[in-house]
Amino acid sequence: MKKNFSTKLFDACENLEDLSQSETRALLYRAALLLNNSSSQQEIAILIDSVAAFMDSYAEQEGVSRDEAVNEALIRWALSLNLVRVEDLEAAMLQEDRSQ
């Protein structure tokens, strides 16, 4: 059974001790992205058909929008290549929140 993101957050709250730090961080980033994307329109990225298809598949599997799936993938990619640090992402999100 597929769980939507809010259900995953509620489950995480009930079983916080069972989550690793990286799982907790991923859930928090997804929540922040969801909140951020719901309040502002960003520039639109055009995906090639094959990328759009697998991002749509992943988004459906995770119960999130395509935008959320793409943002999550890009954040994980940037973190894995050390292009950005977690602290930088947190600071950028805080600054964006202040500007809205």
C-alpha contacts under 8 A as a table, 3 or more apart, distances in Angstrom:
res1	aa1	res2	aa2	distance
2	K	61	Q	6.77
2	K	62	E	7.27
2	K	63	G	7.30
3	K	7	T	6.04
3	K	8	K	6.49
3	K	62	E	7.15
3	K	63	G	6.63
4	N	7	T	5.44
4	N	8	K	6.49
4	N	62	E	6.69
4	N	63	G	4.63
4	N	64	V	7.21
5	F	8	K	5.00
5	F	9	L	6.31
5	F	62	E	7.06
5	F	63	G	5.98
5	F	64	V	6.68
6	S	9	L	5.02
6	S	10	F	6.26
7	T	10	F	5.08
7	T	11	D	6.09
8	K	11	D	5.04
8	K	12	A	6.06
9	L	12	A	4.99
9	L	13	C	6.27
9	L	27	L	7.05
10	F	13	C	5.12
10	F	14	E	6.44
11	D	14	E	5.15
11	D	15	N	6.17
12	A	15	N	5.05
12	A	16	L	5.23
12	A	19	L	7.27
12	A	24	T	7.90
13	C	16	L	5.33
15	N	18	D	5.53
15	N	19	L	7.14
16	L	19	L	5.48
17	E	20	S	7.95
19	L	23	E	5.92
19	L	24	T	6.22
20	S	23	E	5.19
20	S	24	T	6.25
21	Q	24	T	5.11
21	Q	25	R	6.06
22	S	25	R	4.95
22	S	26	A	6.07
23	E	26	A	5.12
23	E	27	L	6.29
24	T	27	L	5.22
24	T	28	L	6.22
25	R	28	L	5.10
25	R	29	Y	6.14
26	A	29	Y	5.16
26	A	30	R	6.19
27	L	30	R	5.15
27	L	31	A	6.19
28	L	31	A	5.03
28	L	32	A	6.12
29	Y	32	A	4.98
29	Y	33	L	6.04
29	Y	72	E	7.76
30	R	33	L	5.05
30	R	34	L	6.06
30	R	68	E	7.05
30	R	72	E	6.80
31	A	34	L	5.07
31	A	35	L	6.22
32	A	35	L	5.17
32	A	36	N	5.96
33	L	36	N	4.97
33	L	37	N	5.83
33	L	68	E	6.57
33	L	71	N	7.56
34	L	37	N	5.26
34	L	38	S	6.08
34	L	68	E	6.65
35	L	38	S	5.26
35	L	39	S	6.65
36	N	39	S	5.57
36	N	40	S	6.61
36	N	97	D	7.90
37	N	40	S	5.54
37	N	41	Q	6.88
37	N	42	Q	7.74
38	S	41	Q	7.91
47	L	51	V	6.11
47	L	52	A	5.52
48	I	51	V	5.47
48	I	52	A	6.08
49	D	52	A	5.08
49	D	53	A	6.10
50	S	53	A	5.10
50	S	54	F	6.49
51	V	54	F	5.42
51	V	55	M	6.02
52	A	55	M	5.11
52	A	56	D	5.90
53	A	56	D	5.15
53	A	57	S	6.19
54	F	57	S	4.90
54	F	58	Y	6.09
55	M	58	Y	5.03
55	M	59	A	5.94
55	M	66	R	6.34
55	M	69	A	6.39
55	M	70	V	6.63
56	D	59	A	4.97
56	D	60	E	6.06
56	D	65	S	7.94
56	D	66	R	5.70
56	D	69	A	7.90
57	S	60	E	5.20
57	S	61	Q	6.18
58	Y	61	Q	5.02
58	Y	62	E	6.15
58	Y	69	A	6.92
59	A	62	E	5.18
59	A	63	G	5.78
59	A	64	V	4.95
59	A	65	S	5.67
59	A	66	R	5.52
59	A	68	E	7.56
59	A	69	A	5.36
60	E	63	G	4.99
60	E	64	V	6.37
60	E	65	S	7.54
61	Q	64	V	7.97
64	V	68	E	6.10
64	V	69	A	6.56
65	S	68	E	5.20
65	S	69	A	6.30
66	R	69	A	5.04
66	R	70	V	6.08
67	D	70	V	5.18
67	D	71	N	6.07
68	E	71	N	5.12
68	E	72	E	6.04
69	A	72	E	5.15
69	A	73	A	6.14
70	V	73	A	5.09
70	V	74	L	6.12
71	N	74	L	5.13
71	N	75	I	6.08
72	E	75	I	5.16
72	E	76	R	6.16
73	A	76	R	5.21
73	A	77	W	6.05
74	L	77	W	4.97
74	L	78	A	6.03
75	I	78	A	5.14
75	I	79	L	6.07
76	R	79	L	5.12
76	R	80	S	6.01
77	W	80	S	5.17
77	W	81	L	6.35
78	A	81	L	5.34
78	A	82	N	6.08
78	A	83	L	4.94
78	A	84	V	5.75
79	L	82	N	4.95
79	L	83	L	6.07
79	L	84	V	5.57
79	L	85	R	6.30
79	L	86	V	7.37
80	S	83	L	7.67
81	L	84	V	7.90
82	N	85	R	6.52
84	V	88	D	6.42
84	V	89	L	7.15
85	R	88	D	5.15
85	R	89	L	6.50
86	V	89	L	5.14
86	V	90	E	6.23
87	E	90	E	5.09
87	E	91	A	6.15
88	D	91	A	5.08
88	D	92	A	6.07
89	L	92	A	5.08
89	L	93	M	6.16
90	E	93	M	5.19
90	E	94	L	6.22
91	A	94	L	5.11
91	A	95	Q	6.17
92	A	95	Q	5.13
92	A	96	E	6.09
93	M	96	E	5.04
93	M	97	D	6.12
94	L	97	D	5.10
94	L	98	R	6.33
95	Q	98	R	5.13
95	Q	99	S	6.37
96	E	99	S	5.18
96	E	100	Q	6.57
97	D	100	Q	5.46
